[in-house]
Amino acid sequence: MPHIHEQIDYAADTYIVEGDAVLLRLHEKYHTWFPPGGHVELDEDPEEAALREVQEEVGLAVTLVGERAPTYDDGEKEVLVPRFINRHAISDTHDHISFVYFGRAETRDVVQGETEVSDEIRWFTREELSDPSYNVLPRVQHYARAALDALT
């Protein structure tokens, strides 16, 4: 999706864990490893965006994990609290605020969509995250290890 605002957008990322590994994809534009994720669209909340992006990019059904306030019969929806929130520069003039979620998958069978295609998608073990040959960003390593700690 194109940017909603010229200076800042909201995004949702999901660190998916299955067994002893976390899923990352080689981002086609930035040529580095990131979890499935992308922009929060105008008609959705961050939790909905996280699930949509996972489905579009890797075709997995995931269960997001975290805390949610009780839902009352008042027409409101409680949104799952992300594990982390960060702000980072995409360019000199544009930032993203990312809602970082953790999720569980029941399978490692990834299916890429027609529009969100990565050159490489892989399940990283804890040890592989710090392997210099993969060049995983320190922030991504931190979140991936936190997801493995929380969900294994």
Salt bridges, closest charged atoms under 4 A:
ASP9 OD2 - HIS3 ND1 2.50
ASP9 OD2 - HIS39 NE2 3.51
ASP9 OD2 - HIS94 NE2 3.03
GLU18 OE1 - ARG108 NE 2.62
ASP20 OD1 - ARG108 NH2 3.13
GLU28 OE1 - ARG25 NH2 2.84
GLU41 OE2 - ARG52 NH1 3.55
GLU44 OE2 - ARG52 NH2 2.56
ASP45 OD2 - LYS77 NZ 2.88
GLU47 OE1 - ARG68 NH1 2.85
GLU48 OE2 - LYS77 NZ 3.18
GLU53 OE2 - ARG52 NH1 3.02
GLU56 OE1 - ARG52 NH1 3.20
GLU57 OE1 - ARG25 NH1 3.31
ASP95 OD2 - ARG87 NE 2.88
GLU128 OE2 - ARG122 NH2 2.88
ASP149 OD1 - ARG126 NH1 2.95
